[in-house]
Amino acid sequence: MNILAFLTSLLQSTRSLWHVGQTVLGIIFRHPITGTSVIPILPDGRIVLIRRSDDGCWSLPGGMVDWGEDISSAVRRELMEETGLELLKIRRLVGVYSAPDRDPRIHSICIVVEAEVQGEMKPQDNLEVLEIQAFPPSSLPQPRMSHDHHRQLQDYLNGLTTLA
């Protein structure tokens, strides 16, 4: 095989590998990521919110579903990491939120649940959470919330189950 034939073959192989690589990256990065938000309800009826460190806004606890994890396990893990609270029971599905612009970082699909919780509010992840506080449903913070969490809370308070 002469050098020109070798280089041509190498170029075709490289193009094939690049095409396969683009396809794999497209599958991984061009599809929405699944996450969850939790509306944690304490025994006294207050709703627990966290103040995020990345934008300083109030937010529902939650995060991405890990590989090999189901939604209820992700709810339990994220709740514990961000609030220190124990999941007693998932009461209901509040909604599934999938607008491409709902999270400024990535296109994510967020499954929102209402949950009965108990325990001491003490986040385990101090890099993500600046503050944690429980609010009566009638006194939720009014400033801008992270992502579309204001809508998620409004849908919850209105008794809706939303597909958006």
Secondary structure, 3 states (H helix, E strand, C coil): CCHHHHHHHHHHHHHHHHHHHHHHHHHHHCCCEEEEEEEEECCCCCEEEEEECCCCCEECCEEECCCCCCHHHHHHHHHHHHHCCEEEEEEEEEEEECCCCCCCCCCEEEEEEEEEEECCCCCCCCCCEEEEEEECHHHCCCCCECCCHHHHHHHHHCCCCEEC
